[in-house]
């Protein structure tokens, strides 16, 4: 389970619970927001924090006051909480296909999809792939000139760039970030909204003053922290203890997970919520060492690329040197399917041969498979559907064992499936 808590270790966990009682809850929220702004290279006044990243998107979309005939453009390769958020804000959704090379829109696709009824466009940075999109950004600037009401928000749920490397989040109107268990850092649950456009920030602030956020209950915070701890146990080498702990929490109804209502497309109770102060304190410890985490992820990603770049069993999207990936994306080669391999059988084979945790983001155009698809019809985004069928991802971060010994075993495992 090294796909979770990838920026968190036990010393950070312990410092959180030692230091938290010495300050008021507001102090930790302010400190986290300030440290996050420093990491992102923006002013803290441009940031708002929430109980989940999707809440930032929802509140921002709500502030745009959609007209009945206006719509939002989403990539046909995303997580269910993204279409949910804009749907809850009252917007219609149009899905646009992606490129298998960038896992992002093509310029041609956006030009064909945008019109004067496009109010909001969500620009993804899936897996942390946020560089090399110069043509796409120029296209967006041209479209904004043509359609003045168009607003662009970056989906940075998988990306948390430091201020030196640049980011698509710096080039658009706004961006939202997620700090859920499996994201770049974890606050239990949590997220942030960044607004670069001063006029949109003013409108958003006015809208927020009329809609106060609910505070998380003590029980909810306890559930989130207990769940983080079980994930950290599993990620740091105590996988059996982590699984047992999660089983116990599940029986006690204390294990936190995305509410079933959200997967079915229904807005849960207390959906717009504040970030917990304890979660902010936990996130702050990770931000203090985030440069080291970023360096490690980039190093591990480069090692995967060197090993796997030309292997016939898999295909790798274009990854740029400045990308700090959350997970390493790999597409199964079509020849594997011809040989009878499935995604699940390949994952089990890699796990057995290497011990690596292997992820399945995104296993559907609206991940996870089986979630409610707001307005999506099969065939709308054929490339996104194909990518979702072939995608697996390899672990990165503080708990991922990307040693030379494991990498050799990974190559042998892939050699076996192609033989």
N, C-alpha and C positions, 0 to 999 in steps of 0.2 A: 504493500500500500504506500510505496514511496511517491505516488502521484499526488499525495495530499501533504499539507503542512510543509511545503517545500522550502519555505524561508524561515521556519521556526525550529528551534532546538530547545533542549531541556533547560539550559542556562537562561534563555530568554523567558521561558515559562516560569521558572522560579523567581526571576527578578520581577516579573509582573505581580505576583501575589505577595512578594515582600514589600514592594514600593507602593502598591495601590492604596492601602489604608492611610497613607500619610498625606493625601491630598483630596480635595473635594472632587466630585465627579466632573464638574465643569472644567476643572484644571486639565484633566486627562483628555477631554475632547479638544480643548484648545491646543494642547501640546501635540496631539496627533495631527490635527489639521495643519499646524505650523510646520511640523516635520515633513508631512506629505507634500506641502507646497514647495519646500526646499528641494525635495527629491524630484518633483516634476518641473521645477524651474519656473514657477509662477507665484503670484501673490496669494497669500492665504485668503484675501478678500474675494478671490475668484472661485473659492472652493466651498462646497456645502457637503456635509457628511450625513449619512442615513443608515438605517438598519439593514439595507441591502442595496446593491448597485442598481437593481431594476427599479427601486423606488426613486432614485435620482432621475432615471429616464422617464418614468411615469410623471413625476412632478414637473419636469421640464416640458414634456409633451403637453401636459395639461395647461401650462402657462401660454402655449401658442394659440389656444382658443380656435381649434379647427372649425372651419366651415363645413356644412354637410357634404359638399362635393369634393373636399380636399382629402388627400391620402398621404401615406407614409411609404417610402421605399425601403425595403429590407433585403438583405442578401438571401438567396435560396440556399442557405447553409448557415444556420444560426441555432441558438438555444431557445427553448420554448418561452423562457421568461421575457425575452425581448419582444416578440409579437404580442405577448400578453400585456406588457406594460403600455404599449401604444394603443392596443385595443381598449384597455381599461380607461385610457385617456380620451376615448371617443373617436378614434381615427380609423378610417379604412386602410387596408394594407395592400401593397403591390409588391410582389417578389420579383427580384431580378437575378438572373443566373450569374455564376462566378467563373473564373478561369481556374483550371486545375493546377496551373503553375503558381499563381499568387494567392489562391483561395479568397480572392476579392473580385469586385466587379471588373469588367473591362470598360474602357472609355466608350466603345461603341454601344455596349449594353446600356450604359447610363444615358447616352444621348438619345437612344431610342425609347427609353422609359420615362424620362422626365418631361413634364409639361407644366402649363401654368396652374395646374391643380395640385402639383407636388409641393406639399408644405414642409415636409421633414424627410431627410435622407439619413439613414444610419450606415456609417462607414465602418466596417469591421477591421480588427487587427487580430484575426484568428491565430491562436497559438503564440501570439507575440510577433507575428510577421507584419511589421509596420513601416518598413523602409522600402525604398525602391518604387514608390508609387507616385513619382513626379508627374507622369503623364496623366494619371487619374486625378491628381489634385489640380492640375491645370484645367482639365475638363470640367471639374466641379466649379472652379472659379468662372469659367466661361458660362456655365449653366446658371450660376448665381447672377451673372450680369443679365442674362436673357430672361430669367425668372426671379425677380427681386424678392419674392416672398419665400423662396427656397432657403431652408435652414439645414445645415449639415452638423450632425453630432457623431463623434467617433465612439465606437464600442470598444473600450479598452479593458474589458473584463479579463483578457488574457495578457495584458501588457501594462507594465509600470516602468516606463523608461526614466532613467536619470536625466538631469537637465543638460548634460553635455552631449548626448547622442542625437538629440532631435527626436521629434515624434509627430505622427499625423495629428495627435491631439493639439499640437501647437498651431496647426494650419487651418483649423476649421472653427466653426462657431462655438462648439461645446464638446464635451466628452464625459462619459461616465465610466466608473471603475468599480470592480467587484472585489471584495475581501472575504469571500466565502472560503470554506475549508480547503478547497482544491485550487485556489487562485494564487496570484503572485505573492501575496501575504495574506494572512488570515486574522480577522478580528472576531472569529466565531462566525457570525454573519456580519455584513456591513458593506458599505460602498460609499462612493463619493461622486459628486457632480462638479465639473469644471466648466465655467462659462467664460469664453474669451471675448465675446461680443458685448460691449458695454450696454447697449440698448436692450439686448435680450436679458442681460443680468438684472437691469433695472426692472423690467417687466416681471421677471421671475421672482425677484425679491418682493414686489408688491403682491404677487399672487400667493407667495408663501405666508405673508403676514395674515392672510385671511383663513389659512388652513393649517393650524398647528398640528405637529406630529405627535402621535401617541408615544409615551415612554415605554420601553420594554419592561415587562414585569420581572421581579426577582427570579421567579421560577423559569422564565424564558432564558434569562442570562445564565442561570445554573445549568440548564439543559444544553445551551450552546457551549459553555466551557467544558462540561463533562464530555461532550461529543468531540471537541477539539482534542481533549486529552486522550481519548481512545484512538483517534486518528494518529496522534503523535506517537503513542505506544507502538502502533503497528508500523508506522513509517520508519521508526528509529531502531527496528530490529526485533521488536517484541510482537511479532505479527499474531501469534496465537493468543497472547494475553490481550492484544487489541481487539481481536475478534470476539473473544469471550466477554470482554468488557462491553462491547457493543451489544452483544446478545442480552446481557443483563439489563443494560439501559433500555433496550427495546421492550423487554418484558415489563419493566417498571414504567413504560411510557415516558422515558426521559431522554431517549435518543432523538436528536434534532435532525430533521430532513425537510426538503421542500414539501410544503403541504400538498396533499393529493389534489386539492381543488385547483391549484395552479397548473398541474399537469393536465387537468381536464378543461382548462381555459376559464375557470371561475375565479373571481377576485376573492382572496381569503379575507377574513376579518382582520382588522388591524394591519392592513397591507402597508400603508404609509407609516413608517416607524422610525424613531430616532436610533442612532447608533448607541450601543451600550458603552458606558464609561470604562468598564472593565475590559471590554473588547478593544477600546481605543488604547488603553494602557498596553495590552498585548501587542497590538499593531505597532505601537511606538517602539517597542524593543526590537522588532524586526526591521523597522526603518533605520534604526541606528547602525545596523550592520548590512544595509541593503546593497551597498556598493560591492561588498564581498560576495553576496548572493548573486548579483548580476554577473560579476566576473566569473564565478563558478559555472553558471548556466551557459555563458558564452563559450567557455572552455570545453564543457561537456558536449555542447552542440557541435563545435568544430571537430571534436573527436569522432562523433557519430558520422558527420559528413565525410571525413577522410576515409573512414572505414567502408561506408555504404554507398558512396556517390555513384558508382558505376555497377552496382550489383544488379543482376538481371531479375532478381526476385521481387524487387521493390522499385518504386519511383519516389523521388524526393522533390517537393516544391522548391521554388527559388528562395533561398534563405540568405539574407544579407549580413555582412559582418557586424553591423550595428544592432541587428535584431537580438534582443534578449528573450529567448523563447521560454515559455512556461512548460510546454511539452514539445517533444520532437516529432513532427508529423511525417508519416510514411504511408504511401499508397501501395497496396498489394498489386503486383503486376498481373495483368489479365492471364498470363500463362499459368499462374498458380491455380486459378479457378479451373482452367482446362485440365490441370493435373488432379483435380478433385479436392483441393484445399478450400476450406471456408475460413472466414475471419476467425471464428471461435476456435477451429482446429489449429490455425497458425498461432494464435495467441497462446494456447495451451502448450504447443510445441516450444515456443520461445521461452515461456516460463519454466518449463521442465528442463530445458538445456542450459539456461542462463540464470534463473532466479529473478530476472527482471520483472517488475510490474509493467503490464502493457495496458494502455488505455484505449477507449473507443470513442473519444470526442472526434467528430460528431458522427453518430451512427444513423442519422436521418437528416433531411433538410431542415426539420424542426426537431432538434435533439431534446430529450431522448425519444427513440422510436416508440410510437404509441401515444405520444402527447397530442393534445388537440392542436390542429393546424388552422389558425384563423385565416380563412380565405384561400388557403393553398389547395391547388388541384394537382393530382399526379400528372407529370409531364410539363408543368410550368417552368421548371428549372432542371432540365435533363442532366446537365453537367454536375450540378449540385447533388442530384440523386445518385449519380455514378460515383462521385467522390465519397459520398456518405457510405456507400456499399463497400468501398475499398480501403477506407481510412483506418489505420491504427496509430497509436502514438507511444513513444518511448519516454521514460522518466528523466527529468532533469531536477537539479536542486540539491539541497543539503543532504538528503537521504538517498539519493540515487547513486548506486555503485556503478560508475562508468570507468572502472579500472581497466588497464590493458588486458588483464586476464579475462574479465567479463566480455570485453569487446571481441576478443578472439573467439570466445564461445558463441557470441551472437553471430559472427560471420559464419562459423561452422554450421550453426543452426539454419541459417538462410541457404548455405550451400546445399544442405541436405534436402530442403524442400524443392529446390530447383533441379536436383540431380535426376 
